[in-house]
């Protein structure tokens, strides 16, 4: 059973990495490409759920930091700055709606 959990965890990390790669590559011309925009929008719930490791429907700062650590980014100042930017209502939590709105702003 533990091996299934580990596999699911690794799949989530891979999905997150793929998503970030697609975001970075796609944002340059995304406003003109409906298919890319839709692919990004379709992926957001999967990414949110992967980062929301306790499944409470919100992303706490510690979950956010763990997400970046899983990507090999261990810069606490960076993760805190990004989290603060995304936490527009300053409640120290990222809601699913807030998460989507943040990324949709680029689209």
C-alpha positions in Angstrom: 0.0 0.0 0.0 2.9 2.4 0.8 4.3 1.9 -2.7 1.0 3.0 -4.3 1.0 6.1 -2.1 4.6 6.8 -3.2 3.7 6.3 -6.8 0.7 8.7 -6.5 2.9 11.3 -4.8 5.6 11.0 -7.6 2.9 11.3 -10.3 1.6 14.5 -8.6 5.1 16.0 -8.6 5.6 15.1 -12.2 2.3 16.7 -13.1 3.3 19.8 -11.3 6.6 20.0 -13.1 5.0 19.5 -16.5 2.4 22.1 -15.7 5.0 24.7 -14.7 7.0 23.9 -17.9 3.9 24.4 -20.0 3.0 27.6 -18.2 6.5 29.1 -18.7 6.6 28.1 -22.4 3.0 29.0 -23.2 2.6 32.4 -21.5 4.5 34.3 -24.2 1.8 33.7 -26.9 -1.1 32.3 -24.9 -3.6 35.1 -25.4 -3.8 34.2 -29.0 -4.0 30.4 -28.6 -7.3 29.2 -27.2 -6.1 25.5 -27.1 -3.2 26.3 -24.8 -5.3 28.5 -22.6 -7.9 25.8 -22.3 -5.2 23.2 -21.5 -3.8 25.4 -18.7 -7.3 26.0 -17.3 -8.0 22.3 -17.4 -4.8 21.5 -15.5 -5.3 24.1 -12.7 -7.6 21.9 -10.5 -5.1 19.0 -10.7 -2.2 21.2 -9.7 -4.2 22.8 -6.9 -5.2 19.4 -5.5 -1.6 18.2 -5.7 -0.3 21.2 -3.7 -3.2 21.0 -1.2 -1.7 17.9 0.4 -4.1 17.8 3.4 -7.2 18.1 1.1 -8.9 20.9 3.0 -9.6 22.9 -0.1 -6.9 25.6 0.7 -3.2 25.8 0.3 -1.3 26.8 3.4 2.1 28.4 3.3 3.8 25.1 4.5 2.1 23.2 1.7 3.2 25.8 -0.8 6.8 25.6 0.4 6.8 21.8 0.2 5.5 22.1 -3.4 8.4 24.3 -4.3 10.9 22.1 -2.4 9.6 19.1 -4.5 10.6 21.1 -7.6 14.1 21.6 -6.1 13.4 25.3 -5.2 14.5 25.7 -1.5 14.5 29.5 -1.4 12.3 30.5 1.5 12.3 34.2 0.6 11.2 33.4 -2.9 8.4 31.0 -1.8 7.2 33.5 0.8 7.2 36.3 -1.7 5.2 34.3 -4.3 2.8 33.1 -1.6 2.2 36.7 -0.5 1.6 37.8 -4.0 -1.0 35.1 -4.6 -2.7 35.6 -1.2 -4.6 38.7 -2.2 -6.9 38.8 0.8 -4.0 38.3 3.2 -5.6 35.4 5.1 -2.4 33.2 4.8 -4.3 30.6 2.8 -4.7 30.2 -1.0 -8.3 29.3 -1.9 -9.0 27.3 -5.1 -10.7 30.4 -6.5 -7.8 32.7 -5.6 -5.4 30.2 -7.1 -7.3 30.1 -10.4 -7.7 33.8 -10.5 -4.0 34.4 -10.0 -3.1 32.1 -13.0 -6.0 33.4 -15.2 -4.7 36.9 -14.8 -1.8 35.8 -17.1 -4.2 34.3 -19.6 
